[in-house]
Amino acid sequence: MSTPRNTVSILGIFVADLAFRARRQPGIGETIIGSGFKMGPGGKGSNQAVAAARAGAAVTFISRLGADDFGASALALYKRESISTRIVDMPDQPTGAAYIFVNDVNGENAIIVVPGAAGHITVADVEAAGDDIRASAVFVTQLEQPATAARRGLEIAKAADVVTVFNPAPAAPVDTAIYALCDYVTPNESEAALLTGLPVGNVDEARKAGDVLLAKGVGTALITLGQAGALFHNAKRSVLVPAFRAGPVVETAGAGDAFNGGFAAALARGVEPVSAARFGCAVAGISVTRAGTAPSMPSLAEVEALLANGSDQSR
């Protein structure tokens, strides 16, 4: 039976983002006055689910939530965004939360994540959602939940010929057996450096790191390089996909999630992989012009308009 098009399953976590804006972070023992505060939905997997859904995919999100106000806000989000869920409730654990510092001059960020209930996602949880994973065109996971759960999700997807996207974030060493399960691995510069032991500060260094990831068994290394775009690198081709200028940068916190969600949605529609990476760059290019993580994700119409305008940095 052929895999249904336009379906994406995502294993990951939801957290409530508590975003503080200021000109700089305080030092230890120091108090400073900030310029803004906002609470909103976050978590890499959850953000990617919103990005993929707004980009036109039918999305199933697999996770755990606490029985609290943050958990209720997550469920309300998924209902608004038409995202199907496979959620395990944990009355004895809080829903996760994240502290986000945003530099109000250049939009750069620093983040502390406490996964809460989602930090207890188990292999059994993933196996219980196995039918949703097998029914997908694309499966996506990260490293905010336990790596054993991520690996099991990748195994189920790979065995069912579902395209696998592994976003190794936050950066952490992983079992080498994971790499052969990955059609695409999508680290940023610091994550690629940690996984390969090589510096990744430019495109040439990213290619060398990509070669290391290919040697570990990855199908394609797709390394995001901030304002430079993303390097699509496999045994057959190595292409720098330029970033998009969609307006002044407001906040970069959700850019990686926007890219991954957009890339997955495009792959699920059957878009050619390098073009899917360009689509992901367009999603990220719009997201950084807005505050927040999940709230910053653009609609399919907005992304298509940017692509039609062709305002990537190669022009």
N, C-alpha and C positions, 0 to 999 in steps of 0.2 A: 504494500500500500504506500502511495507517495505521501511525503510529508506535507501537511497543509501550509500554504504560503501565508505570509504576513503574521505569523504567530511567534512570540518571543516569551520564553520563561526566564525568570530572573530569581536567583537565590541571593539573599542579602539581608541587610538590616535597615530598620527605620530608627531614626533618632529625632528628637526635637532639637532643632538648631537654635542656639541662643547666641545671636550675633551682636558683637560689640564693635562699634566703629570709633577709632581714635587716630591721632597722628602717629602714634607709636605704641608699642607694648610697654607696660610698666616693668621696672626691675623688681627683684625680690625685695619685699618690705616697702615698696613704693605704691602710692595711690595717685592716679591721674584722673582728670575729668575727660570723659569721652564725648563724642559728638552725636552718637545715636545708638539705639538698641532696637532689635526686632527679633521676635520668636517666630519660627516657621518650621515646616517639615524638612527633614534631611536624612542622612544615611546614604552611603554610596549606592547600594542596591535599590533602595527606594527612589532615589533621585534618577537613577538610570531607568527605572520602570516608568516614571513620569515622562522622562525625555522620550522614551520609545513610544509610549502611548500617544503623546502629543504629535509625534512624528508619523503617526498613522498605523502603528502596529497593534495587534490584539495581544495584550500582555497579561501574564499570570505572575504574581509576585509571591515568593515562598519565604516565610520568616516566622519569628515568634514576637509576641507583644505582651507587655504587662497589662493587667486589668486596671488601668488608671486613665487620667485625663489625656496624657500624651498618646496612649494606645487608642483611645476613642478618636482623637484627632487624626491618627493615621488611617483608621478605617473610613472616616469621613472623606479623607483625601482620595482614597482609592475608589470610593463610590462616585465622587465628582469626576474623576479622571477615567471612569469606566475600566478600571483595572481589576481583573479577577484575582482572588487571593487564595492561598493555602496557608493559613495562619494558625499557629499553636498558641493558645492563651496560657499565660503564666501568672496566676494571681499572687504568687509569692515573690515575684521579681518586678522591678520597675521597668517601664519602657525606657529605651536608651535616650541619652542626651549628649549634645556636643557643644563645647565652648568654641566659638569662632571669633578670632580677632581679625578685623578688616582694617587695613590702613586706609584712612579716608582721603589720602593724597593720590595713591597709585593703585588702590584696589587689591594689593597683595594680601595674603591671608596666612594665618597659622591656626591650627585646629587641635583640640583635645576631644577624643571620642570615648564615651563610656557606653558599650553596647547594651548593657542591661539584659533584659530577657533574651534578646537575639544572640547574645554571647553564649547562650545555652543550646543553640540549634544543634541537633544531633544527626548522625547518619540515618537513624530511623525516621526522623522528620523528612529527610530528603527522599528516602525510599517510599514513604507514604505519598509523596508528591510525584512519584516516578511516572505515572501516566500523563501528567501535565507536561513533564519534561519531554517524554517520548513523542508527544503530539505537537511539539514545537518545531519550527524551522530553525530557530537559533536559541541556544542556552547561554546565559551570561552569569558569571559569579565573580566574587572578589575575595578579600581576606579580612573583612571586618567581623565575619562570623568564623567559627573554628575551621581551620584548614581541612580537617578530616571530612567535614560536611561538604566543603567546596569540591574536594577530590571525588567524593561519591557522586555528586551531581554531574561532574564532568564524565565520570565513568558511565553513568546511565545514559547520558546524552550521546557519548561517542559510540556506545554499543548500538544505539538506535539510529545512527547516521544523522544525528542532529548536529548542525554547525556549532562548535564550541568557542566561546570568547571568554578568556580568563584575564581579568583586570587585577594584577597583583598589587593591590592597594588596600590598606597602607603597606609600605614596603616591609617585607619580612622574608627570611629564608624559607624555602618550600621544599617538600619532598621531591627529589628529581623525577620520580615516577609521574608527577603531575604533567610535566612538559609534553610528553607524548600524547596526552589526552587533549591537547589544545590546538585547534585549528588556527586560532589567533591569540597572541598574548599582547596586552596593551599597556605596558608600563609607561610612566613619564620618565624624565631624565634620571631623577634620583632613584626611582624604583629599578630602572634598567641597570644603573650602576651597582646597586646592591645585589641584584640577581647575577650579574656577570663578573663583578670585581673589577670592572673597567670604568674609567671616567667617561661621562656622557655630557659633554658641554657644547657639542656642535654636530652637524650632520655626519661628518666623517667618523667621529667617535661613535655616533649612534649606529652606523653601519657595522663597525667592528663588534659592538655589543650585540647587534642583531645576529651576526654570524655565530656568536657564542650561544645565543638562544636557539638558533636553528640546529646547532650541533647537539644540544640537549634534547632535541626531538620535536620542537615547536614547528608547526606548519608555516606560519607567517608571524614575524615580529612587527608589530605596529606601534612604534615608539612615538609618543606625543612630545613635542618640543616647544610648547608654549607658543610664542609669537612667530616662531619659524614654521609651525604647522605640525605635520606628522610624517614620519618615515615609514613607508610600506615596504617591507624587506623580506623576501623569501628566496628560494633557490633559483627562481626564474626571473625575478625582476626586483629592482630596488628604486623606488620612486619617492621623492619628497612631495607630499601633498601640501600646498601652501595654506597658511591660515587665512581667515577672512576678516576684513575690516567692516564691521557693521555699525560702528559708532564709537564714542569715547568709552574706555574701560571703566566700569563702576566697581565690579567685584569678580574675582577669578575663582572663588571657592567651588563653584559647580561646573567649571569648564570640562574637567576630565569626565565627569558623569554625563554631561551633555554629549560629549564626543562618543562615549561608549554606547549610550542609549540610542543616539542617532545612527551610529554605524550598524548596530544590531537591527534596528528597524529597517534600514535600507537593505541589508543582507537578506532579511526575511521576505522582502518584496521581490527578491531575485535580482537586485542591482549588482552589477559587476563589482568585485571587491575594491578596486582602487577608487571607483566612482562612489562606492559606499563610504570609503574613508573621507572623500571630499564632502559628501553629505554630512558626515559626522563633524568635520571641521566647520561647516556652515552653522550647524546647530550650536557648537561651542562658541563661534564668533558672535552669534546673537546673544547667547546666555551671559557673556561677560559684560554686556552693556546694561545689565539689570542687576538689582540687588537680590540677594537670596540665592538658594540653590534650586530646589524643586520649583519654586515660583518663577525662576528665571527661564525655564525651558520654553522654547518657542513652539508655535503651531506648525503643522506641515505647510500651510499656505505661506507663512513667513519665511520658512527655509527655502521653499521653492522660488519665492520672489528674490531672495538673496542670490541663489544659484543662477537664476536667469539674468540678474544684474551683473554677475561675474566679478564681484568686488573682492576676489582673493588677492593675496599679496604678490602673486606672480605677474599681476597686470600693472 
